[in-house]
């Protein structure tokens, strides 16, 4: 079974966590794309979806699911999204697709965060995947210098602008032993919009696609 098949398996397994009606939160990425495809046959159940990116918004609209402004949606029952890395406490690294800020907002506004991924995303220590940090453009060099002081090697994701008009620094060479602490520290750097560490608001359920079938992990 290849990685994409494992992503699809996790995406399909997430359907059982969906409410019978209402508005659901939908993330971004190739795993979520499988999830969106799987929503089509059951789309009549939902009033609509709050989307974490322009890319997912387009995909949701293409299959006829109304996209609802989070400000009008109230608290969401469930948010389904992927991840670039997860540890066993379900702290995550997210933002490989650059949608980390809206993803973090929707995760915060949801009662349950169901994370879907293939088994390669589960790690003992996070940081092998470069940590995305969304930054106000004029603060790029300053924030990069501060990230170097924390032991990382920030690399500007050139030719990429987020849906919010900002830039991304991908921080390499981090070994993240205390995810919540590092999340707080990076959040304090002036000019940082969002750090792609989801430790203060981790996932509630992680569904991993594996060759043996979907595996569910709860902290
Ligand atoms: C986008 C994300 C994605 O969830 C993450 O990059 C995983 O992507 P994929 O499902 O394509 O492996 O955080 O900002």
Boltz pocket constraint, residues with backbone or C-beta under 6 A from the ligand:
constraints:
  - pocket:
      binder: B
      contacts: [[A, 27], [A, 28], [A, 29], [A, 30], [A, 31], [A, 32], [A, 81], [A, 82], [A, 83], [A, 84], [A, 93], [A, 94], [A, 95], [A, 96], [A, 97], [A, 98], [A, 99], [A, 100], [A, 103], [A, 116]]
      max_distance: 6.0
